[in-house]
Amino acid sequence: MESTASSPPTPMTTILVRRMIPAPIDAVFALLSDHAGYSAFKGIKDARLLKAGSDSPNGLGAVRRIGLGAVWFEEEITAFDPPHRMDYKILRSRPPIEHQLGSIRLQETAQGTEVTWTSMFRIRIPLIGRWMSGPAARAGEKAFDGMLKAIDERLGR
């Protein structure tokens, strides 16, 4: 009997960023859910709506394309519960990734709004995808934290 060796799939990588923003939850959610405003964030070159959502342009079912230069993502909004939750799934990207979850959760607190941003993915490039995941996760954490910091500054901290 002939055996075929195959390497196990690259494990999922998780990005988790939390930030307290001393601003009202509605204002924070409005900035996080507005695709058109993403181009104002550092590193984002282009953000556009490819398909409007069923309940609002940026809501459930919306598909948006976020461009970072050579890297880009097309995301579909899979849960939309203003001002507490917005989930998304990356449908297509460069580099190619398998995306399991993207979730932005907001909770009102006495100090303002606590934002928890989670994303789970793996890079789908044979042989080198496994080694690209760490640097990609660090870049994602930096980008998510940078967006939340910019929102914090914009809302008057």
PLY file of the C-alpha trace (Angstrom):
ply
format ascii 1.0
element vertex 157
property float x
property float y
property float z
element edge 156
property int vertex1
property int vertex2
end_header
0.00 0.00 0.00
1.29 3.41 -0.93
1.07 6.17 1.64
0.69 9.79 0.86
2.11 12.23 3.35
0.40 15.50 3.73
1.12 18.25 6.15
-1.59 19.20 8.61
-3.49 22.38 7.83
-2.08 25.61 9.15
-3.76 26.37 12.49
-6.05 29.38 12.79
-4.44 32.53 14.14
-6.44 34.78 16.46
-6.13 38.54 16.73
-7.66 40.07 19.85
-7.58 43.81 20.55
-9.37 45.55 23.44
-9.57 49.26 24.04
-11.55 51.53 26.33
-12.73 54.65 24.51
-14.15 57.36 26.78
-17.00 58.23 24.42
-20.65 57.24 23.98
-21.24 53.80 22.51
-23.40 55.18 19.64
-20.60 57.49 18.46
-17.98 54.71 18.60
-20.22 52.26 16.73
-21.03 54.85 14.06
-17.35 55.29 13.23
-16.57 51.55 13.31
-19.47 50.64 11.03
-19.03 53.42 8.45
-17.01 51.87 5.62
-16.63 55.20 3.82
-14.82 56.67 6.82
-12.21 53.91 6.89
-10.05 55.67 4.31
-9.35 58.33 6.96
-7.52 55.73 9.07
-3.75 55.38 8.72
-2.77 52.63 6.29
-6.17 52.30 4.59
-5.88 53.50 1.00
-9.42 52.72 -0.16
-12.71 51.66 1.38
-15.83 51.19 -0.69
-19.20 49.56 -0.52
-19.68 46.83 -3.14
-23.17 45.83 -2.01
-25.50 47.64 0.41
-26.86 45.80 3.42
-30.48 44.75 3.78
-31.29 47.01 6.74
-28.88 49.91 6.09
-26.03 50.54 3.65
-23.38 49.30 6.13
-25.65 46.71 7.78
-26.39 43.01 7.49
-25.32 41.58 4.14
-23.24 44.61 3.13
-20.08 43.76 1.22
-17.19 46.19 1.40
-13.69 46.26 -0.01
-10.88 47.58 2.17
-7.60 48.32 0.39
-4.27 48.65 2.16
-2.14 48.94 -0.97
-0.96 45.51 -2.12
-3.16 43.87 0.53
-6.96 44.04 0.25
-10.05 42.37 1.71
-13.65 41.96 0.59
-15.81 41.48 3.68
-19.46 40.65 4.20
-21.27 41.90 7.30
-22.75 38.76 8.90
-24.23 40.28 12.09
-25.27 43.88 12.66
-26.72 44.93 16.02
-26.14 48.67 16.55
-24.53 49.84 18.78
-23.28 46.58 20.30
-22.04 44.23 17.61
-20.82 43.96 14.06
-19.46 40.67 12.70
-17.92 40.09 9.31
-16.37 37.39 7.18
-13.64 37.95 4.64
-14.83 36.50 1.34
-11.79 37.29 -0.83
-8.41 38.78 -0.12
-4.85 39.26 -1.19
-2.97 37.43 0.15
-5.55 34.63 0.13
-6.80 33.79 3.60
-9.38 31.52 5.12
-11.36 33.68 7.54
-13.37 32.04 10.28
-14.54 35.06 12.27
-14.36 38.80 12.51
-16.23 40.39 15.37
-16.38 43.86 16.86
-18.20 43.98 20.21
-18.96 47.16 22.10
-20.04 47.45 25.72
-21.09 50.61 27.50
-19.28 51.15 30.80
-18.99 53.92 33.37
-15.74 54.97 31.63
-17.21 55.03 28.11
-17.18 52.21 25.56
-15.12 49.04 25.75
-14.37 47.67 22.28
-13.26 44.07 21.72
-12.14 43.24 18.17
-11.49 39.60 17.31
-10.43 38.02 14.03
-9.54 34.37 13.29
-7.81 33.42 10.06
-5.15 31.39 8.33
-3.15 32.33 5.27
-3.81 29.94 2.39
-0.44 29.90 0.68
1.09 26.42 0.42
4.26 25.88 2.43
4.78 29.47 3.57
1.30 30.38 4.86
2.12 28.97 8.29
5.14 31.28 8.65
3.27 34.33 7.37
0.53 34.06 10.01
2.57 35.51 12.89
3.65 38.67 11.06
0.13 39.02 9.59
-1.41 38.77 13.07
0.97 41.41 14.47
0.16 43.71 11.53
-3.58 43.12 12.10
-3.29 43.89 15.82
-1.39 47.08 15.06
-3.98 48.11 12.43
-7.01 47.37 14.66
-5.42 49.16 17.62
-4.49 52.10 15.39
-8.09 52.42 14.18
-9.41 52.35 17.74
-6.81 54.89 18.85
-7.79 57.19 15.96
-11.47 56.86 16.93
-10.53 57.67 20.53
-8.67 60.80 19.38
-11.42 61.82 16.97
-14.08 61.61 19.67
-12.19 64.06 21.84
-10.13 62.20 24.35
0 1
1 2
2 3
3 4
4 5
5 6
6 7
7 8
8 9
9 10
10 11
11 12
12 13
13 14
14 15
15 16
16 17
17 18
18 19
19 20
20 21
21 22
22 23
23 24
24 25
25 26
26 27
27 28
28 29
29 30
30 31
31 32
32 33
33 34
34 35
35 36
36 37
37 38
38 39
39 40
40 41
41 42
42 43
43 44
44 45
45 46
46 47
47 48
48 49
49 50
50 51
51 52
52 53
53 54
54 55
55 56
56 57
57 58
58 59
59 60
60 61
61 62
62 63
63 64
64 65
65 66
66 67
67 68
68 69
69 70
70 71
71 72
72 73
73 74
74 75
75 76
76 77
77 78
78 79
79 80
80 81
81 82
82 83
83 84
84 85
85 86
86 87
87 88
88 89
89 90
90 91
91 92
92 93
93 94
94 95
95 96
96 97
97 98
98 99
99 100
100 101
101 102
102 103
103 104
104 105
105 106
106 107
107 108
108 109
109 110
110 111
111 112
112 113
113 114
114 115
115 116
116 117
117 118
118 119
119 120
120 121
121 122
122 123
123 124
124 125
125 126
126 127
127 128
128 129
129 130
130 131
131 132
132 133
133 134
134 135
135 136
136 137
137 138
138 139
139 140
140 141
141 142
142 143
143 144
144 145
145 146
146 147
147 148
148 149
149 150
150 151
151 152
152 153
153 154
154 155
155 156
